[in-house]
Amino acid sequence: MNDNITRSICKSYDRLADEYARRLFHELEHKPIDRQLLDRLAAEVAGRGEICDMGCGPGQVARYLHDAGAKVFGLDLSPQMLEEAQQLSPETPFRQGNMLALDLPDETVAALPPSTPS
């Protein structure tokens, strides 16, 4: 993706960050299956590294995982979205980055164990 498109996407999310956070930050309260899946993820990757919540937006998933005891950080392109996330979840780490051009060292994020055929 070229830099002009990336900048345009970032500006769009910057413009709507406060409204996006207001509408979505509490969404997991009404999604018991999502919470169950996130709990399972946290348990499955415990001790395997950090979970990267890519495109974290206002950080509701990263916060949930953090509260579940997982090592997690949120990653988002938009500085405004990250500002919202940090204000809503000051104990959860957030980083600015582009999921299409990750600047993460190899083998630093958690990986699920290989699944075994049933």
C-alpha positions in Angstrom: 0.0 0.0 0.0 1.5 3.4 -0.9 2.2 6.1 1.6 -0.6 8.4 0.4 -3.2 5.7 1.0 -1.7 4.9 4.4 -1.8 8.6 5.4 -5.4 8.9 4.2 -6.5 5.9 6.3 -4.7 7.3 9.3 -6.3 10.7 9.0 -9.7 9.1 8.6 -9.3 7.2 11.8 -7.9 10.2 13.6 -11.0 12.2 12.7 -13.4 9.6 14.1 -11.4 8.3 17.0 -13.5 9.8 19.8 -16.8 8.7 18.3 -15.4 5.2 17.5 -14.1 4.9 21.1 -17.5 6.0 22.5 -19.4 3.5 20.5 -17.1 0.5 20.6 -15.1 0.5 23.9 -17.8 -1.3 25.9 -18.9 -3.7 23.1 -17.4 -6.8 24.8 -19.9 -6.3 27.7 -22.6 -7.6 25.4 -20.6 -10.3 23.7 -20.2 -13.4 25.9 -18.9 -15.6 23.2 -16.2 -13.1 22.3 -15.2 -12.9 25.9 -15.0 -16.7 26.1 -12.8 -16.8 23.0 -10.5 -14.1 24.4 -10.2 -16.0 27.7 -9.3 -19.1 25.8 -6.7 -17.2 23.8 -5.2 -15.7 27.0 -4.9 -19.2 28.5 -3.5 -20.8 25.3 -0.7 -18.3 24.8 0.3 -17.8 28.5 4.1 -17.8 28.7 4.6 -17.7 24.9 5.1 -14.0 24.6 2.9 -10.9 24.2 -0.3 -10.8 22.3 -0.5 -8.1 19.7 -3.9 -6.6 19.2 -3.4 -5.3 15.7 -5.6 -2.4 14.6 -6.6 -2.1 18.3 -8.7 1.1 17.9 -9.7 2.3 21.3 -8.2 -0.8 22.9 -11.2 -2.7 24.2 -9.8 -6.1 23.2 -6.2 -5.3 24.5 -7.7 -4.1 27.8 -9.9 -7.3 28.2 -6.9 -9.5 27.5 -4.7 -7.5 30.0 -7.4 -7.8 32.6 -7.5 -11.5 31.9 -3.8 -11.7 32.8 -2.3 -11.9 29.3 0.8 -10.0 28.3 -0.6 -7.8 25.5 -0.1 -4.6 23.7 -2.3 -2.7 21.2 -1.0 -1.6 17.8 -2.7 1.0 15.7 -1.9 3.3 12.8 -3.9 6.3 14.2 -2.2 8.5 16.9 -5.7 9.7 17.9 -7.0 6.2 18.3 -4.0 5.4 20.4 -4.6 8.5 22.5 -8.2 7.3 23.2 -6.9 3.8 24.0 -4.3 5.1 26.4 -6.8 7.3 28.2 -9.3 4.5 28.5 -6.8 1.9 29.6 -3.7 3.5 31.0 -2.3 0.2 32.4 -2.3 -1.4 29.0 0.6 -0.7 26.6 -0.1 0.7 23.2 2.2 1.4 20.2 1.8 3.2 16.9 2.5 1.0 13.9 1.3 -0.2 10.6 0.1 -3.8 10.5 1.2 -4.0 6.8 4.8 -3.1 7.8 5.3 -4.5 11.2 8.4 -3.3 13.1 8.5 -6.2 15.5 11.5 -8.5 16.1 10.9 -12.1 15.0 9.5 -14.4 17.6 8.5 -11.7 20.1 4.7 -12.1 19.9 2.8 -15.1 21.2 1.9 -17.9 18.9 -0.8 -20.5 19.4 0.5 -24.1 19.6 -0.1 -26.2 16.5 -3.5 -27.8 16.5 -3.7 -31.5 16.4 -6.1 -33.2 14.1 -9.2 -34.7 15.8 
